[in-house]
Amino acid sequence: MKIILLKDEKKLGKKGDIIEANDGYARNYILPQKIGVEANGKNLNDLKLQKANDDKIAAKQLQDAKELAEKLSTKKVTLAIKAGEGGKVFGAVSSKEIAAAAKEQCGLDIDKKKIQLGESIKMLGSYDVKIKLHPQVVGTLKVEVKEA
């Protein structure tokens, strides 16, 4: 029996895959657990429509990420932090502080988990911080660390 998987299943496949399963296994496990549905004409058409819709959504997300990356390249965030002799910062600037400053100063809502700090910011100065907006798009935000 041909089955269209509705969710990822470790030994069967990924969501949207069409698999061949034994009739008993399909009737007694896959269909009752709502892991998949029988691959008939209506369900195949629904799958095609869903994949087309998913492609449109993915293209829109990619376009939005590219626009946000362009917007980020023109923005600059300033952080005021206590520093000691020689411009050494007490502690380090965290991605949480950068995200909060970006929201406050530029109105950009950036997830702190998407901010990629190559190395800790422990000195005063200007830095380019990479922000992963999409698997294919990485934006750059200028961060200036000044003494408070």
C-alpha positions, -999 to 999 in steps of 0.1 A, spaced: 0 0 0 13 35 -9 13 60 20 20 97 22 37 106 54 21 134 75 51 137 99 87 127 101 91 91 112 125 78 121 124 45 102 99 54 75 109 88 61 102 125 62 70 144 60 56 145 25 74 113 13 55 86 -5 64 52 8 54 16 1 43 -2 33 28 -36 40 -10 -35 41 -12 -48 77 14 -23 90 -3 5 72 -38 -3 84 -28 -12 120 -1 13 128 5 41 102 -31 51 96 -45 49 132 -14 68 146 -21 95 119 15 92 107 4 90 72 -26 87 48 -33 65 18 -18 78 -14 -50 82 -35 -58 108 -61 -73 134 -37 -44 131 -12 -18 133 -40 -34 166 -53 -35 180 -17 2 171 -14 11 189 -46 -8 220 -35 8 219 -1 43 217 -16 36 246 -40 23 267 -10 54 257 10 77 268 -19 59 302 -20 63 307 17 100 297 16 106 322 -13 89 350 7 110 342 38 142 343 18 132 377 2 123 391 36 156 380 50 175 396 21 156 429 27 164 428 64 201 421 57 202 453 35 185 472 62 210 459 88 240 470 68 230 506 71 223 505 108 247 511 137 242 502 174 261 519 202 267 502 236 280 521 266 299 498 290 322 503 320 358 499 310 392 498 328 427 508 317 436 504 281 400 502 269 394 467 284 357 461 292 347 446 325 333 412 314 322 410 277 294 423 255 268 395 250 245 388 222 216 396 245 229 431 251 233 436 213 198 424 206 183 447 233 203 477 219 192 469 183 156 469 194 159 501 214 180 521 190 169 509 156 136 492 162 149 459 149 136 428 166 166 404 164 167 370 182 198 368 204 204 332 192 209 344 156 237 368 165 270 351 158 299 365 178 331 350 164 350 360 195 339 378 227 339 416 225 361 426 254 376 459 241 362 493 233 358 500 196 338 492 165 328 457 155 310 440 126 286 414 140 272 387 118 235 379 122 221 347 106 187 357 93 181 327 70 201 295 62 212 313 30 214 349 43 237 364 68 235 401 76 261 424 92 254 449 120 279 476 131 283 476 169 302 504 186 313 498 222 320 530 241 330 537 277 301 546 300 
